[in-house]
């Protein structure tokens, strides 16, 4: 009977659940970066100011934590140090320290990496979605959401609507868009904010400038040779939009 008793105790231990107030399972997004951008600031500056990590996807039951930046994802083992503190271990190569402070999840700063604060998303990740899409959709809604009117350029007078999932209506020859958050598209823009505009299989990069309720979209002129990494410079303005 002794082996059965031990097995029973182990099973009971495995059923112990973490208190809801200290269970950090779920998706946490860099809401501070979204809020700053939503004020009508440069997207590039907002992301630089509030940190490059955009989203955490955490599962305390499996002990896994994924972190997404604008262009890459890391996955590590989640180790609880205290009721409100965790370490994420990336196979011994690096670690991140997380702290729960009420409704905020703080990623502690370390050398060359500033401290960042994340808010729990009310949405759960859908199956087969790209990593980082919860942050991206929230950013799209806050930064590009609502109605815009073309007050300069092709289609003047049209109402343009950008949706959270990357669709756009009312902008000539365009039905989808994607804001550049980091990586190659950001470095190619030489400090300018860039976005992708496309319809069907056709599309390309554009440079945009957001100031308050106005959004200017410019042609992106590639100044590099065909065998070089693209270097996009500001070209003629294609559209001037104003938020309604």
C-alpha positions in Angstrom: 0.0 0.0 0.0 2.9 2.3 0.6 3.7 2.8 -3.2 0.0 3.6 -3.8 0.0 6.1 -0.9 3.1 7.9 -2.4 1.5 7.9 -5.9 -1.7 9.4 -4.5 0.2 12.2 -2.8 2.1 13.0 -6.0 -1.2 13.1 -7.9 -2.7 15.5 -5.3 0.4 17.7 -5.5 0.1 17.8 -9.3 -3.4 19.1 -9.0 -2.3 22.1 -7.0 -3.0 25.2 -9.0 -1.4 28.6 -8.8 -3.5 31.4 -7.1 -5.3 33.4 -9.8 -3.8 36.7 -8.6 -0.2 35.4 -9.2 -0.8 33.3 -12.3 0.8 35.3 -15.1 -0.5 32.9 -17.8 -1.7 34.7 -20.9 -0.6 37.4 -23.3 1.0 40.6 -22.1 1.6 43.5 -24.5 3.7 46.6 -24.5 0.8 49.0 -23.9 3.1 51.9 -23.2 4.5 51.9 -26.7 0.9 51.7 -28.1 -0.3 54.6 -26.0 2.7 56.8 -27.0 2.2 56.1 -30.7 -1.6 56.7 -30.4 -0.9 60.3 -29.4 0.2 60.9 -33.0 3.9 60.5 -32.5 6.5 58.8 -34.6 6.1 55.0 -34.4 9.8 54.5 -34.6 10.4 56.8 -31.6 7.6 55.3 -29.6 9.0 51.8 -29.9 12.6 53.0 -29.2 11.5 54.8 -26.1 9.4 52.0 -24.6 11.5 49.0 -25.5 11.8 46.6 -28.3 10.0 43.7 -26.8 6.4 43.9 -27.8 4.6 40.8 -26.4 4.9 38.0 -23.9 3.0 34.8 -24.3 3.3 32.9 -21.0 2.0 29.5 -19.8 2.8 28.7 -16.2 1.3 25.2 -16.5 3.8 24.1 -19.1 6.6 26.4 -17.8 7.0 28.1 -21.2 7.4 31.8 -22.0 7.7 33.3 -25.5 8.7 36.9 -26.1 8.3 38.7 -29.4 10.0 41.8 -30.7 9.1 43.4 -34.0 11.2 40.8 -36.0 12.1 37.8 -33.9 10.8 35.5 -31.1 12.6 33.9 -28.2 11.3 30.9 -26.1 12.5 30.0 -22.7 11.7 27.9 -19.6 9.7 29.8 -17.0 11.0 29.3 -13.4 9.2 30.8 -10.5 11.4 32.3 -7.8 8.7 33.7 -5.5 5.0 34.4 -5.7 5.6 37.5 -7.8 8.9 36.8 -9.5 10.0 34.6 -12.4 13.1 33.9 -14.4 12.9 33.0 -18.1 15.9 30.8 -19.0 16.9 30.5 -22.7 18.7 27.2 -22.6 21.4 28.7 -20.4 22.4 31.3 -23.0 20.6 34.2 -21.4 17.8 35.0 -19.0 15.1 37.6 -18.4 13.6 38.5 -15.0 9.9 39.1 -14.7 8.0 40.7 -11.8 4.2 41.0 -11.3 3.1 44.3 -9.8 -0.7 44.3 -9.5 -1.9 44.4 -13.1 1.5 45.1 -14.6 4.2 42.6 -15.6 7.7 44.2 -15.5 10.6 42.8 -17.5 13.6 44.0 -15.4 16.3 45.9 -17.2 19.8 44.5 -17.8 22.9 45.6 -19.7 21.9 47.3 -22.9 18.2 46.4 -22.3 15.9 48.9 -20.5 13.2 47.9 -18.1 9.8 47.4 -19.8 6.3 47.2 -18.5 3.5 45.0 -20.0 -0.3 44.9 -19.6 -2.3 41.8 -19.8 -4.3 41.5 -23.0 -8.0 40.8 -22.8 -7.7 38.6 -25.9 -6.3 35.1 -26.2 -4.0 34.0 -29.0 -5.9 32.3 -31.9 -4.6 29.1 -33.4 -2.1 29.5 -36.3 -1.7 33.2 -35.8 1.7 34.8 -36.2 3.7 35.5 -33.0 3.3 39.1 -32.0 -0.1 39.5 -33.7 -1.9 40.5 -30.4 0.3 43.5 -30.0 0.2 44.3 -33.7 -3.6 44.2 -33.8 -3.9 46.4 -30.7 -1.4 48.9 -32.2 -3.2 48.9 -35.6 -6.5 49.7 -33.8 -5.0 52.5 -31.7 -2.6 54.0 -34.2 -4.5 53.6 -37.5 -8.1 53.0 -36.3 -11.0 55.2 -37.1 -11.9 57.1 -40.3 -9.4 59.1 -42.3 -10.2 61.5 -45.1 -7.9 61.9 -48.1 -7.3 65.7 -48.3 -4.4 65.5 -50.7 -3.5 63.1 -53.5 -5.2 60.5 -55.6 -8.8 59.9 -54.3 -9.1 63.3 -52.5 -12.4 63.3 -50.5 -12.5 59.5 -50.0 -12.9 58.1 -46.5 -10.2 55.6 -45.7 -10.5 52.9 -43.0 -7.7 50.8 -41.6 -8.7 47.7 -39.6 -6.9 46.0 -36.8 -6.2 42.9 -38.8 -4.3 44.8 -41.6 -7.1 45.5 -44.1 -7.7 48.9 -45.6 -10.6 50.3 -47.7 -10.9 53.7 -49.5 -7.2 54.0 -50.4 -6.7 53.7 -54.2 -5.2 50.4 -55.4 -4.7 49.2 -51.8 -6.6 46.6 -49.7 -4.0 45.7 -47.0 -1.3 47.3 -45.0 1.4 46.4 -42.4 3.3 48.8 -40.2 7.0 48.1 -40.0 7.9 47.5 -36.3 11.6 46.5 -36.5 14.1 44.5 -38.5 15.1 44.9 -42.1 12.2 47.2 -43.0 13.1 49.6 -40.2 16.8 49.7 -41.0 16.1 50.2 -44.7 14.0 53.3 -43.9 17.0 55.1 -42.4 15.1 56.3 -39.4 11.8 57.0 -41.2 8.6 55.1 -40.4 7.7 52.7 -43.1 4.7 50.5 -44.0 3.7 48.0 -46.6 0.7 48.7 -48.9 -0.6 46.1 -51.3 -3.4 44.7 -53.3 -3.5 41.1 -54.3 0.1 40.0 -55.1 1.3 43.5 -55.8 2.7 45.8 -53.1 5.7 47.6 -51.7 7.2 49.8 -49.0 6.2 53.4 -48.4 7.4 56.0 -46.0 4.9 57.7 -43.7 5.0 60.7 -41.3 2.4 60.9 -38.6 1.8 64.2 -36.8 -1.2 64.3 -34.6 -4.3 63.8 -36.7 -2.5 64.0 -40.0 -0.9 61.1 -41.9 1.4 61.7 -44.9 2.4 58.8 -47.1 5.4 59.2 -49.4 6.9 57.1 -52.2 10.0 55.3 -50.9 12.9 55.7 -53.4 15.5 53.0 -53.3 18.9 54.6 -53.5 20.8 51.3 -53.6 22.1 49.2 -56.5 20.2 46.0 -57.3 22.9 43.9 -55.5 22.8 46.0 -52.3 20.6 46.2 -49.3 17.7 48.6 -50.0 18.1 52.1 -48.7 14.8 54.0 -48.8 14.7 57.8 -49.1 11.8 60.1 -49.0 10.1 60.6 -52.4 7.1 62.6 -53.6 4.1 62.7 -51.3 1.4 60.4 -52.5 -1.4 61.0 -50.0 -2.3 63.3 -47.1 -4.9 61.9 -44.8 -6.6 63.6 -41.8 -8.3 61.7 -39.0 -12.0 62.4 -38.7 
